[in-house]
Amino acid sequence: MSYRKFHKGNSIGEVVQELIDAYQIKGKLNEVKIHEVWAECVGKVASKHTSKLFLKGTKLFVEFSTPLLKHEVHFRKADLLKLLEEKMGEGIVQDIVLI
């Protein structure tokens, strides 16, 4: 990709978005962002006891070190999906899979 593809009138945000699209790194950026957003959504205690957290497609896979938290997240799944949609954007996380 050459510098000439970017127009002088574009804002920095637009140029960054074009670079993200051109290098196809949006998925990797979402994987990094999900860790921050997860901690905000579930709180410090649940985040601390999350042993695995990763995105695969539009599914968020989560593993906890304690069964009690897994049970709690199971019942809060719909609320958590709404929070994740607000913070990550629509269509990024469509399901939470507890492992």
Contacts in CASP RR format, 6 or more apart in sequence:
PFRMAT RR
TARGET T0000
AUTHOR 0000-0000-0000
METHOD contacts of the structure
MODEL  1
MSYRKFHKGNSIGEVVQELIDAYQIKGKLNEVKIHEVWAECVGKVASKHT
SKLFLKGTKLFVEFSTPLLKHEVHFRKADLLKLLEEKMGEGIVQDIVLI
1 22 0 8 1.000
5 18 0 8 1.000
6 15 0 8 1.000
6 18 0 8 1.000
10 18 0 8 1.000
20 26 0 8 1.000
20 29 0 8 1.000
27 55 0 8 1.000
30 55 0 8 1.000
30 88 0 8 1.000
30 92 0 8 1.000
31 54 0 8 1.000
31 55 0 8 1.000
33 88 0 8 1.000
34 53 0 8 1.000
34 54 0 8 1.000
34 55 0 8 1.000
34 60 0 8 1.000
34 84 0 8 1.000
34 88 0 8 1.000
34 93 0 8 1.000
35 53 0 8 1.000
37 84 0 8 1.000
37 87 0 8 1.000
37 88 0 8 1.000
38 47 0 8 1.000
38 50 0 8 1.000
38 53 0 8 1.000
38 60 0 8 1.000
38 62 0 8 1.000
38 84 0 8 1.000
39 47 0 8 1.000
40 83 0 8 1.000
40 87 0 8 1.000
41 80 0 8 1.000
41 83 0 8 1.000
41 84 0 8 1.000
41 87 0 8 1.000
42 50 0 8 1.000
42 73 0 8 1.000
42 80 0 8 1.000
45 69 0 8 1.000
46 64 0 8 1.000
46 69 0 8 1.000
46 72 0 8 1.000
46 73 0 8 1.000
49 64 0 8 1.000
49 65 0 8 1.000
49 66 0 8 1.000
49 69 0 8 1.000
50 62 0 8 1.000
50 63 0 8 1.000
50 64 0 8 1.000
50 65 0 8 1.000
50 69 0 8 1.000
51 63 0 8 1.000
51 64 0 8 1.000
51 65 0 8 1.000
52 61 0 8 1.000
52 62 0 8 1.000
52 63 0 8 1.000
52 99 0 8 1.000
53 60 0 8 1.000
53 61 0 8 1.000
53 62 0 8 1.000
53 63 0 8 1.000
54 60 0 8 1.000
54 61 0 8 1.000
55 61 0 8 1.000
55 92 0 8 1.000
55 93 0 8 1.000
58 91 0 8 1.000
58 92 0 8 1.000
58 93 0 8 1.000
58 94 0 8 1.000
58 95 0 8 1.000
59 93 0 8 1.000
59 94 0 8 1.000
59 95 0 8 1.000
59 96 0 8 1.000
59 97 0 8 1.000
60 84 0 8 1.000
60 93 0 8 1.000
60 95 0 8 1.000
60 96 0 8 1.000
60 97 0 8 1.000
61 97 0 8 1.000
61 99 0 8 1.000
62 73 0 8 1.000
62 96 0 8 1.000
62 97 0 8 1.000
62 98 0 8 1.000
62 99 0 8 1.000
63 98 0 8 1.000
63 99 0 8 1.000
64 70 0 8 1.000
64 73 0 8 1.000
64 98 0 8 1.000
70 98 0 8 1.000
73 80 0 8 1.000
73 96 0 8 1.000
73 98 0 8 1.000
74 98 0 8 1.000
77 96 0 8 1.000
80 96 0 8 1.000
81 93 0 8 1.000
81 94 0 8 1.000
81 95 0 8 1.000
81 96 0 8 1.000
84 92 0 8 1.000
84 93 0 8 1.000
84 96 0 8 1.000
85 91 0 8 1.000
85 92 0 8 1.000
85 93 0 8 1.000
END
